[in-house]
Amino acid sequence: MEKNVRVLVVDDSAVVRKVFSEELSKERDIEVVGTAPDPYVARDKIVKLKPDVVTLDIEMPRMDGITFLKKLMRYHPMPVIIVSSLTQKGSQLALEALSLGAVEVISKPSGSYSVGEMTVQLADKIRAAARARLPSEVKVDTQVKSAPRPGLKALASTTNKIIAIGASTGGTEALKVVLTQMPHNCPGIVVVQHMPAKFTTSFAERLNSLSAIEVREAQDGDAVIPGRALIAPGNYHMLLRRSGANYYVKIKQGPMVHHQRPSVDVLFKSVAEYAGGNAVGVILTGMGADGAQGLLEMKQAGAKTIAQDEKSCVVFGMPKEAIKKGAVDKVVPLDEIARLSLDMVAAS
């Protein structure tokens, strides 16, 4: 029997500390071993209590969470889940934290975000974080570049082709590697990254600033065209649709799938239906099974499919489940995925 995941909750809000502790204590495999109101108390408790995972607020007095995270990842690296407010500043800081080595992000409970939904997602993120490989253990170059990478060799033709990508834990940095390697006229790309509402806007803006292609948060009816990547907005499903020769996306709510909204399965199944053999499907790092069935349906519809290999994954759950289903044509390291995707498009 696996041991419980030991968690330390670091947050200046007594209410958040209480809610997280009470709700997580209901999970049979998670134990909250302590709480801390600021990074100075957290530092001592990490040494004393030896937690497996830390949840960390990023806007705190005395020492902000970003400064503490930098110190923690340098001197005592461990899985960290960022807890952030649903604001532009909060989402930007959360993305910075992910680039510094945090493995997950979750938004604080609010009027539109129930404690029940938060508990399910936080518990899943804690389990994923406990299994995550830290950045120093992941063998791939994820160094942030000061200017966009030039991308791979441009394609001669991209008519009516689609690349669909799904990712979860570790996916923010993995997507950066893939998208910054894409040439300006690559096929239209649709992406589901498990991420809370409001965070995907800043995430897309960050990727857009680093890439040769246009990257933006999707809106209902957006066209999927060469040189553009659309990121599903947090808390909404994204589906591919087709009108004549043109692809576009539909954004909608609806029930969570695999405890996720957006869901990779929802996107991939729509790509299987509307693009079929004109698509390439890619499943990246993440915990759980979201995307496995959808990728299988893509393959059955004639699409080519790719999974990120275990060595370059932060969490090998989603690719592993897709491989087990027989949904994957090729398993490759992260830094080979962009090139292989383009090769598969050219061959189709």
Helices and strands as residue ranges (DSSP letters): E 5-10, H 14-24, E 30-36, H 39-49, E 53-57, H 65-75, E 80-84, H 88-100, E 104-107, H 115-131, G 135-137, E 162-167, H 171-179, E 188-193, H 199-210, E 214-217, E 223-224, E 228-231, E 237-243, E 246-252, H 264-274, G 276-278, E 279-283, H 292-300, E 304-308, G 310-312, H 317-324, E 330-332, G 334-336, H 337-347
